[in-house]
Amino acid sequence: MIKKVAILANGGDVSGFNAVIRAIVKSAEKHDIECYGFIEGYRGLLKNEYIKLSTSQNSRACGILPKGGSIIGSSTNANVFNYKVEENGEIVYKDLSDKCVQNVKDDGFDCLFILGGDGTQKSARDLSLKGLKVIGVPKTIDNDVACTDITFGYNTAVSVATEALDRLHTTGETHHRIMVLEVMGRYAGWIALESGIAGGADIALIPEIPYDINKAVEKINRRKELGKNFSIVVVAEGAKPKDGEISVAEVRDNGKGVDNTKLGGAGEKVTKELQKLTGMEARCTVLGYTQRGGTPTSFDRVLSTKYGAKAMELAIEGKFNVLTVLKDGKLDCVSLEDVVGENKEIGAVSGNTKESNIRKVTMDDDLIKTARSIGICLGD
Ligand code: F6P
């Protein structure tokens, strides 16, 4: 019997965080289970900072379904197995995971619901090996968590990108320009590909297909021959040329075992090359954090609610150390061990490493086939 649980939201925020929190709290209330939220993800777990969550009138978790962000905050890049601390004026990295485990045990939490992407779920699995009972919920706009068809937050990001493409269409058409939109997604091209189809892009460049810029030029020129004096290009931030590198805006120092690479610049690079090679005016828009902020779509509200309710159901059944997933439209769960794949080493988290088990676009995906069928140029 579980009596007291806590939620932890970690990593970059997405629309839908609060919808998951609300669903967990509501399901807990139905079973007279006390529910708390750690403040700012793993950082709060380490500092043992948490608040009571309730959906009763004027309580913290009341009225949060359409609200963006996270009512319990979230920390990006807090790896408690390799935590950045200052000691005697020097930066050192320490394994503080035992303190987290102790906090949970001392305060009698029967289960920890961990909302996050691949890095966060890797830490969840590592904490489970230290004896914590955890249940993961897959979050990220990038849609790159292994073992699930979809993460919450992704659909909202695609909707925002689609609306941006619609808006770029009208201005591009008016001024006979090439309009480039850089979208997020890290090392996966899901947002670019899906919004590219939804927003009628002519060219979509994704990390999984290193591009030949000449193929994009050919597509634009063919359109010109047909009297179409504008083109719409969506570029994933992780897209790279066939014989080149990924575009990096900054390399940070947020701790070991976390992804310290901040991507950026892919859209601008493509824009400059297309302008030079086609002789047309080209403009770049970087969509950035609008993809993560604000109210979730109805799809994400429902998905988040399903995930939250399923997570509580699993806790009541005593099924721990799993991730809630959606497979072929059905809610299910998989072991966190499967989610981390070959990324077995405790403390190692995320990033573009060969071990990190992220779900990228595969060439047999229906989105790829559909894009090709209707003539969207994928840069190859
Ligand atoms: O993983 C989500 C994401 O929004 C990526 O799409 C993007 O590359 C990254 O986070 C940005 O991270 P930060 O919030 O640290 O700038």
Residues whose N, C-alpha, C, O or C-beta is under 5 A from the ligand:
A	BS01	F6P	G12 T76 D142 M184 G185 R186
